[in-house]
């Protein structure tokens, strides 16, 4: 059940690249919020770069997407726990 809840929460938190996380939670964990922003910036750069980084671009973008997803899950977990 928690896995399904996490999937649903993760879907809700990132819609169209926009995180719907409550601002107080992001403010409480500024390093995570900055990491998400930096990862999004790096992903955008890789996606539009004129080269493929020696064949690593696709895997790097995929790993970046997963890292962003996991960080959003972490913030979502803290948000749920902090409300308890």
PDB file with SEQRES, HELIX, SHEET and CRYST1 records, atoms N, CA, C and O in Angstrom:
SEQRES   1 A   84  UNK UNK UNK UNK UNK UNK UNK UNK UNK UNK UNK UNK UNK          
SEQRES   2 A   84  UNK UNK UNK UNK UNK UNK UNK UNK UNK UNK UNK UNK UNK          
SEQRES   3 A   84  UNK UNK UNK UNK UNK UNK UNK UNK UNK UNK UNK UNK UNK          
SEQRES   4 A   84  UNK UNK UNK UNK UNK UNK UNK UNK UNK UNK UNK UNK UNK          
SEQRES   5 A   84  UNK UNK UNK UNK UNK UNK UNK UNK UNK UNK UNK UNK UNK          
SEQRES   6 A   84  UNK UNK UNK UNK UNK UNK UNK UNK UNK UNK UNK UNK UNK          
SEQRES   7 A   84  UNK UNK UNK UNK UNK UNK                                      
HELIX    1 AA1 UNK A    2  UNK A   13  1                                  12    
HELIX    2 AA2 UNK A   23  UNK A   28  1                                   6    
HELIX    3 AA3 UNK A   30  UNK A   48  1                                  19    
HELIX    4 AA4 UNK A   53  UNK A   55  5                                   3    
HELIX    5 AA5 UNK A   57  UNK A   83  1                                  27    
SHEET    1 AA1 2 UNK A  14  UNK A  15  0                                        
SHEET    2 AA1 2 UNK A  18  UNK A  19 -1                                        
CRYST1    1.000    1.000    1.000  90.00  90.00  90.00 P 1           1          
ATOM      1  N   UNK A   1       0.812  -1.197   0.000  1.00  0.00           N  
ATOM      2  CA  UNK A   1       0.000   0.000   0.000  1.00  0.00           C  
ATOM      3  C   UNK A   1       0.859   1.266   0.000  1.00  0.00           C  
ATOM      4  O   UNK A   1       0.554   2.223  -0.713  1.00  0.00           O  
ATOM      5  N   UNK A   2       1.924   1.274   0.792  1.00  0.00           N  
ATOM      6  CA  UNK A   2       2.789   2.446   0.826  1.00  0.00           C  
ATOM      7  C   UNK A   2       3.430   2.708  -0.532  1.00  0.00           C  
ATOM      8  O   UNK A   2       3.601   3.859  -0.934  1.00  0.00           O  
ATOM      9  N   UNK A   3       3.792   1.607  -1.255  1.00  0.00           N  
ATOM     10  CA  UNK A   3       4.395   1.768  -2.577  1.00  0.00           C  
ATOM     11  C   UNK A   3       3.430   2.475  -3.509  1.00  0.00           C  
ATOM     12  O   UNK A   3       3.821   3.394  -4.229  1.00  0.00           O  
ATOM     13  N   UNK A   4       2.167   2.052  -3.503  1.00  0.00           N  
ATOM     14  CA  UNK A   4       1.151   2.673  -4.357  1.00  0.00           C  
ATOM     15  C   UNK A   4       0.948   4.126  -3.953  1.00  0.00           C  
ATOM     16  O   UNK A   4       0.856   5.006  -4.809  1.00  0.00           O  
ATOM     17  N   UNK A   5       0.879   4.372  -2.671  1.00  0.00           N  
ATOM     18  CA  UNK A   5       0.740   5.749  -2.186  1.00  0.00           C  
ATOM     19  C   UNK A   5       1.906   6.595  -2.657  1.00  0.00           C  
ATOM     20  O   UNK A   5       1.717   7.737  -3.076  1.00  0.00           O  
ATOM     21  N   UNK A   6       3.113   6.044  -2.592  1.00  0.00           N  
ATOM     22  CA  UNK A   6       4.296   6.761  -3.052  1.00  0.00           C  
ATOM     23  C   UNK A   6       4.233   7.064  -4.535  1.00  0.00           C  
ATOM     24  O   UNK A   6       4.615   8.150  -4.970  1.00  0.00           O  
ATOM     25  N   UNK A   7       3.747   6.094  -5.319  1.00  0.00           N  
ATOM     26  CA  UNK A   7       3.613   6.326  -6.756  1.00  0.00           C  
ATOM     27  C   UNK A   7       2.620   7.440  -7.043  1.00  0.00           C  
ATOM     28  O   UNK A   7       2.869   8.311  -7.877  1.00  0.00           O  
ATOM     29  N   UNK A   8       1.502   7.404  -6.350  1.00  0.00           N  
ATOM     30  CA  UNK A   8       0.484   8.439  -6.551  1.00  0.00           C  
ATOM     31  C   UNK A   8       1.018   9.787  -6.116  1.00  0.00           C  
ATOM     32  O   UNK A   8       0.854  10.781  -6.823  1.00  0.00           O  
ATOM     33  N   UNK A   9       1.656   9.828  -4.955  1.00  0.00           N  
ATOM     34  CA  UNK A   9       2.208  11.087  -4.455  1.00  0.00           C  
ATOM     35  C   UNK A   9       3.264  11.618  -5.410  1.00  0.00           C  
ATOM     36  O   UNK A   9       3.297  12.816  -5.693  1.00  0.00           O  
ATOM     37  N   UNK A  10       4.127  10.742  -5.909  1.00  0.00           N  
ATOM     38  CA  UNK A  10       5.151  11.163  -6.850  1.00  0.00           C  
ATOM     39  C   UNK A  10       4.559  11.724  -8.120  1.00  0.00           C  
ATOM     40  O   UNK A  10       5.094  12.671  -8.696  1.00  0.00           O  
ATOM     41  N   UNK A  11       3.454  11.143  -8.562  1.00  0.00           N  
ATOM     42  CA  UNK A  11       2.779  11.644  -9.756  1.00  0.00           C  
ATOM     43  C   UNK A  11       2.186  13.016  -9.504  1.00  0.00           C  
ATOM     44  O   UNK A  11       2.224  13.889 -10.372  1.00  0.00           O  
ATOM     45  N   UNK A  12       1.646  13.199  -8.331  1.00  0.00           N  
ATOM     46  CA  UNK A  12       1.012  14.472  -8.008  1.00  0.00           C  
ATOM     47  C   UNK A  12       2.062  15.559  -7.812  1.00  0.00           C  
ATOM     48  O   UNK A  12       1.836  16.714  -8.171  1.00  0.00           O  
ATOM     49  N   UNK A  13       3.200  15.196  -7.246  1.00  0.00           N  
ATOM     50  CA  UNK A  13       4.206  16.191  -6.923  1.00  0.00           C  
ATOM     51  C   UNK A  13       4.898  16.765  -8.150  1.00  0.00           C  
ATOM     52  O   UNK A  13       5.351  17.910  -8.117  1.00  0.00           O  
ATOM     53  N   UNK A  14       4.991  16.004  -9.221  1.00  0.00           N  
ATOM     54  CA  UNK A  14       5.676  16.494 -10.408  1.00  0.00           C  
ATOM     55  C   UNK A  14       4.749  16.394 -11.608  1.00  0.00           C  
ATOM     56  O   UNK A  14       4.628  15.336 -12.226  1.00  0.00           O  
ATOM     57  N   UNK A  15       4.112  17.473 -11.925  1.00  0.00           N  
ATOM     58  CA  UNK A  15       3.214  17.537 -13.068  1.00  0.00           C  
ATOM     59  C   UNK A  15       3.780  18.569 -14.023  1.00  0.00           C  
ATOM     60  O   UNK A  15       3.895  19.749 -13.691  1.00  0.00           O  
ATOM     61  N   UNK A  16       4.127  18.113 -15.203  1.00  0.00           N  
ATOM     62  CA  UNK A  16       4.679  19.021 -16.198  1.00  0.00           C  
ATOM     63  C   UNK A  16       5.985  19.672 -15.757  1.00  0.00           C  
ATOM     64  O   UNK A  16       6.269  20.813 -16.123  1.00  0.00           O  
ATOM     65  N   UNK A  17       6.782  18.946 -14.968  1.00  0.00           N  
ATOM     66  CA  UNK A  17       8.053  19.480 -14.521  1.00  0.00           C  
ATOM     67  C   UNK A  17       7.939  20.460 -13.361  1.00  0.00           C  
ATOM     68  O   UNK A  17       8.945  20.987 -12.888  1.00  0.00           O  
ATOM     69  N   UNK A  18       6.722  20.703 -12.907  1.00  0.00           N  
ATOM     70  CA  UNK A  18       6.508  21.638 -11.801  1.00  0.00           C  
ATOM     71  C   UNK A  18       6.233  20.845 -10.537  1.00  0.00           C  
ATOM     72  O   UNK A  18       5.371  19.966 -10.524  1.00  0.00           O  
ATOM     73  N   UNK A  19       6.945  21.145  -9.501  1.00  0.00           N  
ATOM     74  CA  UNK A  19       6.736  20.465  -8.230  1.00  0.00           C  
ATOM     75  C   UNK A  19       5.638  21.173  -7.471  1.00  0.00           C  
ATOM     76  O   UNK A  19       5.667  22.389  -7.284  1.00  0.00           O  
ATOM     77  N   UNK A  20       4.662  20.383  -7.033  1.00  0.00           N  
ATOM     78  CA  UNK A  20       3.544  20.937  -6.288  1.00  0.00           C  
ATOM     79  C   UNK A  20       3.739  20.774  -4.785  1.00  0.00           C  
ATOM     80  O   UNK A  20       2.774  20.777  -4.020  1.00  0.00           O  
ATOM     81  N   UNK A  21       4.982  20.634  -4.375  1.00  0.00           N  
ATOM     82  CA  UNK A  21       5.304  20.486  -2.962  1.00  0.00           C  
ATOM     83  C   UNK A  21       5.012  21.803  -2.249  1.00  0.00           C  
ATOM     84  O   UNK A  21       5.268  22.882  -2.783  1.00  0.00           O  
ATOM     85  N   UNK A  22       4.489  21.702  -1.070  1.00  0.00           N  
ATOM     86  CA  UNK A  22       4.234  22.897  -0.277  1.00  0.00           C  
ATOM     87  C   UNK A  22       5.549  23.640  -0.046  1.00  0.00           C  
ATOM     88  O   UNK A  22       6.572  23.026   0.256  1.00  0.00           O  
ATOM     89  N   UNK A  23       5.514  24.933  -0.188  1.00  0.00           N  
ATOM     90  CA  UNK A  23       6.719  25.742  -0.035  1.00  0.00           C  
ATOM     91  C   UNK A  23       7.380  25.554   1.337  1.00  0.00           C  
ATOM     92  O   UNK A  23       8.610  25.526   1.397  1.00  0.00           O  
ATOM     93  N   UNK A  24       6.641  25.426   2.427  1.00  0.00           N  
ATOM     94  CA  UNK A  24       7.316  25.245   3.719  1.00  0.00           C  
ATOM     95  C   UNK A  24       8.210  23.998   3.744  1.00  0.00           C  
ATOM     96  O   UNK A  24       9.283  24.017   4.346  1.00  0.00           O  
ATOM     97  N   UNK A  25       7.773  22.925   3.097  1.00  0.00           N  
ATOM     98  CA  UNK A  25       8.582  21.700   3.088  1.00  0.00           C  
ATOM     99  C   UNK A  25       9.876  21.923   2.315  1.00  0.00           C  
ATOM    100  O   UNK A  25      10.937  21.472   2.745  1.00  0.00           O  
ATOM    101  N   UNK A  26       9.803  22.600   1.199  1.00  0.00           N  
ATOM    102  CA  UNK A  26      11.002  22.901   0.415  1.00  0.00           C  
ATOM    103  C   UNK A  26      11.912  23.842   1.201  1.00  0.00           C  
ATOM    104  O   UNK A  26      13.135  23.720   1.145  1.00  0.00           O  
ATOM    105  N   UNK A  27      11.314  24.775   1.928  1.00  0.00           N  
ATOM    106  CA  UNK A  27      12.099  25.715   2.737  1.00  0.00           C  
ATOM    107  C   UNK A  27      12.794  24.995   3.892  1.00  0.00           C  
ATOM    108  O   UNK A  27      13.888  25.383   4.302  1.00  0.00           O  
ATOM    109  N   UNK A  28      12.159  23.955   4.410  1.00  0.00           N  
ATOM    110  CA  UNK A  28      12.750  23.202   5.515  1.00  0.00           C  
ATOM    111  C   UNK A  28      13.937  22.357   5.046  1.00  0.00           C  
ATOM    112  O   UNK A  28      14.795  21.982   5.845  1.00  0.00           O  
ATOM    113  N   UNK A  29      13.979  22.063   3.756  1.00  0.00           N  
ATOM    114  CA  UNK A  29      15.035  21.219   3.194  1.00  0.00           C  
ATOM    115  C   UNK A  29      15.619  21.909   1.961  1.00  0.00           C  
ATOM    116  O   UNK A  29      15.481  21.409   0.844  1.00  0.00           O  
ATOM    117  N   UNK A  30      16.271  23.054   2.162  1.00  0.00           N  
ATOM    118  CA  UNK A  30      16.738  23.851   1.021  1.00  0.00           C  
ATOM    119  C   UNK A  30      17.790  23.155   0.168  1.00  0.00           C  
ATOM    120  O   UNK A  30      17.868  23.408  -1.034  1.00  0.00           O  
ATOM    121  N   UNK A  31      18.593  22.291   0.757  1.00  0.00           N  
ATOM    122  CA  UNK A  31      19.607  21.595  -0.047  1.00  0.00           C  
ATOM    123  C   UNK A  31      18.943  20.654  -1.040  1.00  0.00           C  
ATOM    124  O   UNK A  31      19.395  20.528  -2.178  1.00  0.00           O  
ATOM    125  N   UNK A  32      17.886  20.002  -0.620  1.00  0.00           N  
ATOM    126  CA  UNK A  32      17.165  19.118  -1.531  1.00  0.00           C  
ATOM    127  C   UNK A  32      16.493  19.938  -2.625  1.00  0.00           C  
ATOM    128  O   UNK A  32      16.534  19.564  -3.798  1.00  0.00           O  
ATOM    129  N   UNK A  33      15.879  21.044  -2.250  1.00  0.00           N  
ATOM    130  CA  UNK A  33      15.231  21.910  -3.239  1.00  0.00           C  
ATOM    131  C   UNK A  33      16.250  22.426  -4.252  1.00  0.00           C  
ATOM    132  O   UNK A  33      15.966  22.470  -5.449  1.00  0.00           O  
ATOM    133  N   UNK A  34      17.438  22.816  -3.781  1.00  0.00           N  
ATOM    134  CA  UNK A  34      18.486  23.292  -4.695  1.00  0.00           C  
ATOM    135  C   UNK A  34      19.004  22.159  -5.574  1.00  0.00           C  
ATOM    136  O   UNK A  34      19.312  22.375  -6.746  1.00  0.00           O  
ATOM    137  N   UNK A  35      19.099  20.968  -5.023  1.00  0.00           N  
ATOM    138  CA  UNK A  35      19.559  19.820  -5.806  1.00  0.00           C  
ATOM    139  C   UNK A  35      18.582  19.521  -6.941  1.00  0.00           C  
ATOM    140  O   UNK A  35      18.996  19.237  -8.065  1.00  0.00           O  
ATOM    141  N   UNK A  36      17.294  19.587  -6.644  1.00  0.00           N  
ATOM    142  CA  UNK A  36      16.281  19.357  -7.687  1.00  0.00           C  
ATOM    143  C   UNK A  36      16.425  20.414  -8.776  1.00  0.00           C  
ATOM    144  O   UNK A  36      16.380  20.087  -9.962  1.00  0.00           O  
ATOM    145  N   UNK A  37      16.594  21.659  -8.393  1.00  0.00           N  
ATOM    146  CA  UNK A  37      16.749  22.736  -9.381  1.00  0.00           C  
ATOM    147  C   UNK A  37      18.006  22.529 -10.220  1.00  0.00           C  
ATOM    148  O   UNK A  37      17.977  22.706 -11.438  1.00  0.00           O  
ATOM    149  N   UNK A  38      19.112  22.154  -9.573  1.00  0.00           N  
ATOM    150  CA  UNK A  38      20.364  21.934 -10.301  1.00  0.00           C  
ATOM    151  C   UNK A  38      20.240  20.741 -11.250  1.00  0.00           C  
ATOM    152  O   UNK A  38      20.745  20.786 -12.372  1.00  0.00           O  
ATOM    153  N   UNK A  39      19.580  19.689 -10.810  1.00  0.00           N  
ATOM    154  CA  UNK A  39      19.388  18.523 -11.668  1.00  0.00           C  
ATOM    155  C   UNK A  39      18.514  18.862 -12.875  1.00  0.00           C  
ATOM    156  O   UNK A  39      18.780  18.408 -13.988  1.00  0.00           O  
ATOM    157  N   UNK A  40      17.483  19.652 -12.652  1.00  0.00           N  
ATOM    158  CA  UNK A  40      16.632  20.065 -13.781  1.00  0.00           C  
ATOM    159  C   UNK A  40      17.426  20.908 -14.779  1.00  0.00           C  
ATOM    160  O   UNK A  40      17.274  20.754 -15.990  1.00  0.00           O  
ATOM    161  N   UNK A  41      18.270  21.796 -14.263  1.00  0.00           N  
ATOM    162  CA  UNK A  41      19.100  22.620 -15.133  1.00  0.00           C  
ATOM    163  C   UNK A  41      20.075  21.747 -15.931  1.00  0.00           C  
ATOM    164  O   UNK A  41      20.232  21.937 -17.137  1.00  0.00           O  
ATOM    165  N   UNK A  42      20.725  20.797 -15.263  1.00  0.00           N  
ATOM    166  CA  UNK A  42      21.664  19.904 -15.941  1.00  0.00           C  
ATOM    167  C   UNK A  42      20.948  19.061 -16.987  1.00  0.00           C  
ATOM    168  O   UNK A  42      21.473  18.846 -18.080  1.00  0.00           O  
ATOM    169  N   UNK A  43      19.756  18.583 -16.660  1.00  0.00           N  
ATOM    170  CA  UNK A  43      18.983  17.783 -17.601  1.00  0.00           C  
ATOM    171  C   UNK A  43      18.650  18.593 -18.850  1.00  0.00           C  
ATOM    172  O   UNK A  43      18.800  18.107 -19.971  1.00  0.00           O  
ATOM    173  N   UNK A  44      18.204  19.820 -18.653  1.00  0.00           N  
ATOM    174  CA  UNK A  44      17.876  20.694 -19.776  1.00  0.00           C  
ATOM    175  C   UNK A  44      19.111  20.932 -20.645  1.00  0.00           C  
ATOM    176  O   UNK A  44      19.031  20.903 -21.873  1.00  0.00           O  
ATOM    177  N   UNK A  45      20.247  21.166 -19.999  1.00  0.00           N  
ATOM    178  CA  UNK A  45      21.490  21.369 -20.742  1.00  0.00           C  
ATOM    179  C   UNK A  45      21.842  20.129 -21.565  1.00  0.00           C  
ATOM    180  O   UNK A  45      22.150  20.234 -22.752  1.00  0.00           O  
ATOM    181  N   UNK A  46      21.796  18.956 -20.931  1.00  0.00           N  
ATOM    182  CA  UNK A  46      22.128  17.723 -21.649  1.00  0.00           C  
ATOM    183  C   UNK A  46      21.184  17.480 -22.816  1.00  0.00           C  
ATOM    184  O   UNK A  46      21.606  17.052 -23.890  1.00  0.00           O  
ATOM    185  N   UNK A  47      19.928  17.750 -22.602  1.00  0.00           N  
ATOM    186  CA  UNK A  47      18.927  17.498 -23.637  1.00  0.00           C  
ATOM    187  C   UNK A  47      19.151  18.376 -24.871  1.00  0.00           C  
ATOM    188  O   UNK A  47      18.871  17.950 -25.991  1.00  0.00           O  
ATOM    189  N   UNK A  48      19.648  19.585 -24.675  1.00  0.00           N  
ATOM    190  CA  UNK A  48      19.816  20.520 -25.781  1.00  0.00           C  
ATOM    191  C   UNK A  48      21.265  20.678 -26.239  1.00  0.00           C  
ATOM    192  O   UNK A  48      21.547  21.479 -27.131  1.00  0.00           O  
ATOM    193  N   UNK A  49      22.176  19.930 -25.644  1.00  0.00           N  
ATOM    194  CA  UNK A  49      23.590  20.041 -26.006  1.00  0.00           C  
ATOM    195  C   UNK A  49      23.807  19.554 -27.444  1.00  0.00           C  
ATOM    196  O   UNK A  49      23.086  18.678 -27.921  1.00  0.00           O  
ATOM    197  N   UNK A  50      24.792  20.118 -28.122  1.00  0.00           N  
ATOM    198  CA  UNK A  50      25.049  19.738 -29.508  1.00  0.00           C  
ATOM    199  C   UNK A  50      25.809  18.415 -29.646  1.00  0.00           C  
ATOM    200  O   UNK A  50      26.130  18.011 -30.764  1.00  0.00           O  
ATOM    201  N   UNK A  51      26.099  17.744 -28.548  1.00  0.00           N  
ATOM    202  CA  UNK A  51      26.825  16.469 -28.603  1.00  0.00           C  
ATOM    203  C   UNK A  51      26.172  15.497 -27.627  1.00  0.00           C  
ATOM    204  O   UNK A  51      25.294  15.875 -26.852  1.00  0.00           O  
ATOM    205  N   UNK A  52      26.610  14.244 -27.674  1.00  0.00           N  
ATOM    206  CA  UNK A  52      25.956  13.228 -26.832  1.00  0.00           C  
ATOM    207  C   UNK A  52      26.799  12.772 -25.646  1.00  0.00           C  
ATOM    208  O   UNK A  52      26.546  11.714 -25.069  1.00  0.00           O  
ATOM    209  N   UNK A  53      27.804  13.576 -25.281  1.00  0.00           N  
ATOM    210  CA  UNK A  53      28.649  13.273 -24.125  1.00  0.00           C  
ATOM    211  C   UNK A  53      29.241  11.865 -24.212  1.00  0.00           C  
ATOM    212  O   UNK A  53      29.205  11.097 -23.251  1.00  0.00           O  
ATOM    213  N   UNK A  54      29.782  11.550 -25.377  1.00  0.00           N  
ATOM    214  CA  UNK A  54      30.434  10.241 -25.565  1.00  0.00           C  
ATOM    215  C   UNK A  54      29.478   9.072 -25.470  1.00  0.00           C  
ATOM    216  O   UNK A  54      29.869   7.971 -25.081  1.00  0.00           O  
ATOM    217  N   UNK A  55      28.231   9.307 -25.822  1.00  0.00           N  
ATOM    218  CA  UNK A  55      27.235   8.237 -25.772  1.00  0.00           C  
ATOM    219  C   UNK A  55      26.562   8.080 -24.420  1.00  0.00           C  
ATOM    220  O   UNK A  55      25.805   7.132 -24.213  1.00  0.00           O  
ATOM    221  N   UNK A  56      26.825   8.989 -23.502  1.00  0.00           N  
ATOM    222  CA  UNK A  56      26.274   8.873 -22.142  1.00  0.00           C  
ATOM    223  C   UNK A  56      25.048   9.744 -21.906  1.00  0.00           C  
ATOM    224  O   UNK A  56      24.442   9.666 -20.837  1.00  0.00           O  
ATOM    225  N   UNK A  57      24.675  10.555 -22.856  1.00  0.00           N  
ATOM    226  CA  UNK A  57      23.592  11.508 -22.639  1.00  0.00           C  
ATOM    227  C   UNK A  57      22.270  10.828 -22.263  1.00  0.00           C  
ATOM    228  O   UNK A  57      21.630  11.223 -21.289  1.00  0.00           O  
ATOM    229  N   UNK A  58      21.863   9.825 -23.017  1.00  0.00           N  
ATOM    230  CA  UNK A  58      20.567   9.184 -22.754  1.00  0.00           C  
ATOM    231  C   UNK A  58      20.529   8.585 -21.350  1.00  0.00           C  
ATOM    232  O   UNK A  58      19.559   8.779 -20.617  1.00  0.00           O  
ATOM    233  N   UNK A  59      21.578   7.860 -20.976  1.00  0.00           N  
ATOM    234  CA  UNK A  59      21.604   7.267 -19.633  1.00  0.00           C  
ATOM    235  C   UNK A  59      21.692   8.343 -18.553  1.00  0.00           C  
ATOM    236  O   UNK A  59      21.085   8.199 -17.492  1.00  0.00           O  
ATOM    237  N   UNK A  60      22.434   9.411 -18.805  1.00  0.00           N  
ATOM    238  CA  UNK A  60      22.548  10.494 -17.826  1.00  0.00           C  
ATOM    239  C   UNK A  60      21.201  11.188 -17.622  1.00  0.00           C  
ATOM    240  O   UNK A  60      20.829  11.504 -16.492  1.00  0.00           O  
ATOM    241  N   UNK A  61      20.480  11.421 -18.705  1.00  0.00           N  
ATOM    242  CA  UNK A  61      19.153  12.038 -18.592  1.00  0.00           C  
ATOM    243  C   UNK A  61      18.211  11.126 -17.826  1.00  0.00           C  
ATOM    244  O   UNK A  61      17.450  11.584 -16.973  1.00  0.00           O  
ATOM    245  N   UNK A  62      18.262   9.848 -18.125  1.00  0.00           N  
ATOM    246  CA  UNK A  62      17.403   8.880 -17.426  1.00  0.00           C  
ATOM    247  C   UNK A  62      17.733   8.859 -15.930  1.00  0.00           C  
ATOM    248  O   UNK A  62      16.826   8.851 -15.098  1.00  0.00           O  
ATOM    249  N   UNK A  63      19.015   8.849 -15.588  1.00  0.00           N  
ATOM    250  CA  UNK A  63      19.426   8.834 -14.182  1.00  0.00           C  
ATOM    251  C   UNK A  63      19.041  10.144 -13.484  1.00  0.00           C  
ATOM    252  O   UNK A  63      18.658  10.146 -12.315  1.00  0.00           O  
ATOM    253  N   UNK A  64      19.147  11.245 -14.211  1.00  0.00           N  
ATOM    254  CA  UNK A  64      18.762  12.538 -13.652  1.00  0.00           C  
ATOM    255  C   UNK A  64      17.276  12.581 -13.353  1.00  0.00           C  
ATOM    256  O   UNK A  64      16.862  13.060 -12.297  1.00  0.00           O  
ATOM    257  N   UNK A  65      16.469  12.080 -14.287  1.00  0.00           N  
ATOM    258  CA  UNK A  65      15.023  12.007 -14.060  1.00  0.00           C  
ATOM    259  C   UNK A  65      14.702  11.175 -12.823  1.00  0.00           C  
ATOM    260  O   UNK A  65      13.841  11.545 -12.024  1.00  0.00           O  
ATOM    261  N   UNK A  66      15.395  10.056 -12.670  1.00  0.00           N  
ATOM    262  CA  UNK A  66      15.157   9.190 -11.511  1.00  0.00           C  
ATOM    263  C   UNK A  66      15.593   9.877 -10.222  1.00  0.00           C  
ATOM    264  O   UNK A  66      14.917   9.755  -9.201  1.00  0.00           O  
ATOM    265  N   UNK A  67      16.706  10.592 -10.253  1.00  0.00           N  
ATOM    266  CA  UNK A  67      17.170  11.307  -9.063  1.00  0.00           C  
ATOM    267  C   UNK A  67      16.161  12.378  -8.647  1.00  0.00           C  
ATOM    268  O   UNK A  67      15.867  12.529  -7.462  1.00  0.00           O  
ATOM    269  N   UNK A  68      15.637  13.113  -9.614  1.00  0.00           N  
ATOM    270  CA  UNK A  68      14.616  14.127  -9.321  1.00  0.00           C  
ATOM    271  C   UNK A  68      13.384  13.473  -8.716  1.00  0.00           C  
ATOM    272  O   UNK A  68      12.815  13.971  -7.744  1.00  0.00           O  
ATOM    273  N   UNK A  69      12.983  12.361  -9.296  1.00  0.00           N  
ATOM    274  CA  UNK A  69      11.806  11.641  -8.800  1.00  0.00           C  
ATOM    275  C   UNK A  69      12.017  11.195  -7.355  1.00  0.00           C  
ATOM    276  O   UNK A  69      11.128  11.366  -6.520  1.00  0.00           O  
ATOM    277  N   UNK A  70      13.178  10.629  -7.055  1.00  0.00           N  
ATOM    278  CA  UNK A  70      13.459  10.146  -5.701  1.00  0.00           C  
ATOM    279  C   UNK A  70      13.542  11.301  -4.697  1.00  0.00           C  
ATOM    280  O   UNK A  70      13.080  11.166  -3.564  1.00  0.00           O  
ATOM    281  N   UNK A  71      14.117  12.417  -5.096  1.00  0.00           N  
ATOM    282  CA  UNK A  71      14.180  13.572  -4.192  1.00  0.00           C  
ATOM    283  C   UNK A  71      12.783  14.110  -3.904  1.00  0.00           C  
ATOM    284  O   UNK A  71      12.497  14.527  -2.782  1.00  0.00           O  
ATOM    285  N   UNK A  72      11.915  14.102  -4.908  1.00  0.00           N  
ATOM    286  CA  UNK A  72      10.526  14.511  -4.669  1.00  0.00           C  
ATOM    287  C   UNK A  72       9.815  13.529  -3.742  1.00  0.00           C  
ATOM    288  O   UNK A  72       9.015  13.939  -2.901  1.00  0.00           O  
ATOM    289  N   UNK A  73      10.102  12.238  -3.891  1.00  0.00           N  
ATOM    290  CA  UNK A  73       9.540  11.251  -2.967  1.00  0.00           C  
ATOM    291  C   UNK A  73      10.022  11.533  -1.545  1.00  0.00           C  
ATOM    292  O   UNK A  73       9.246  11.447  -0.593  1.00  0.00           O  
ATOM    293  N   UNK A  74      11.306  11.872  -1.405  1.00  0.00           N  
ATOM    294  CA  UNK A  74      11.862  12.167  -0.077  1.00  0.00           C  
ATOM    295  C   UNK A  74      11.160  13.370   0.548  1.00  0.00           C  
ATOM    296  O   UNK A  74      10.802  13.338   1.725  1.00  0.00           O  
ATOM    297  N   UNK A  75      10.963  14.427  -0.235  1.00  0.00           N  
ATOM    298  CA  UNK A  75      10.245  15.598   0.284  1.00  0.00           C  
ATOM    299  C   UNK A  75       8.799  15.240   0.623  1.00  0.00           C  
ATOM    300  O   UNK A  75       8.259  15.706   1.627  1.00  0.00           O  
ATOM    301  N   UNK A  76       8.186  14.426  -0.200  1.00  0.00           N  
ATOM    302  CA  UNK A  76       6.812  13.997   0.069  1.00  0.00           C  
ATOM    303  C   UNK A  76       6.711  13.198   1.353  1.00  0.00           C  
ATOM    304  O   UNK A  76       5.763  13.357   2.122  1.00  0.00           O  
ATOM    305  N   UNK A  77       7.690  12.341   1.579  1.00  0.00           N  
ATOM    306  CA  UNK A  77       7.721  11.565   2.813  1.00  0.00           C  
ATOM    307  C   UNK A  77       7.824  12.494   4.020  1.00  0.00           C  
ATOM    308  O   UNK A  77       7.081  12.346   4.991  1.00  0.00           O  
ATOM    309  N   UNK A  78       8.752  13.455   3.954  1.00  0.00           N  
ATOM    310  CA  UNK A  78       8.907  14.383   5.071  1.00  0.00           C  
ATOM    311  C   UNK A  78       7.625  15.180   5.290  1.00  0.00           C  
ATOM    312  O   UNK A  78       7.229  15.416   6.431  1.00  0.00           O  
ATOM    313  N   UNK A  79       6.981  15.591   4.215  1.00  0.00           N  
ATOM    314  CA  UNK A  79       5.740  16.357   4.346  1.00  0.00           C  
ATOM    315  C   UNK A  79       4.685  15.536   5.069  1.00  0.00           C  
ATOM    316  O   UNK A  79       3.988  16.049   5.945  1.00  0.00           O  
ATOM    317  N   UNK A  80       4.563  14.260   4.708  1.00  0.00           N  
ATOM    318  CA  UNK A  80       3.580  13.393   5.363  1.00  0.00           C  
ATOM    319  C   UNK A  80       3.938  13.186   6.834  1.00  0.00           C  
ATOM    320  O   UNK A  80       3.067  13.264   7.701  1.00  0.00           O  
ATOM    321  N   UNK A  81       5.202  12.926   7.117  1.00  0.00           N  
ATOM    322  CA  UNK A  81       5.644  12.675   8.488  1.00  0.00           C  
ATOM    323  C   UNK A  81       5.508  13.931   9.348  1.00  0.00           C  
ATOM    324  O   UNK A  81       5.133  13.844  10.517  1.00  0.00           O  
ATOM    325  N   UNK A  82       5.808  15.088   8.781  1.00  0.00           N  
ATOM    326  CA  UNK A  82       5.728  16.333   9.539  1.00  0.00           C  
ATOM    327  C   UNK A  82       4.287  16.700   9.889  1.00  0.00           C  
ATOM    328  O   UNK A  82       4.049  17.430  10.852  1.00  0.00           O  
ATOM    329  N   UNK A  83       3.333  16.201   9.117  1.00  0.00           N  
ATOM    330  CA  UNK A  83       1.907  16.480   9.408  1.00  0.00           C  
ATOM    331  C   UNK A  83       1.375  15.589  10.516  1.00  0.00           C  
ATOM    332  O   UNK A  83       0.316  15.871  11.075  1.00  0.00           O  
ATOM    333  N   UNK A  84       2.081  14.528  10.843  1.00  0.00           N  
ATOM    334  CA  UNK A  84       1.603  13.581  11.870  1.00  0.00           C  
ATOM    335  C   UNK A  84       1.701  14.161  13.245  1.00  0.00           C  
ATOM    336  O   UNK A  84       1.343  13.501  14.221  1.00  0.00           O  
TER     337      UNK A  84                                                      
END                                                                             
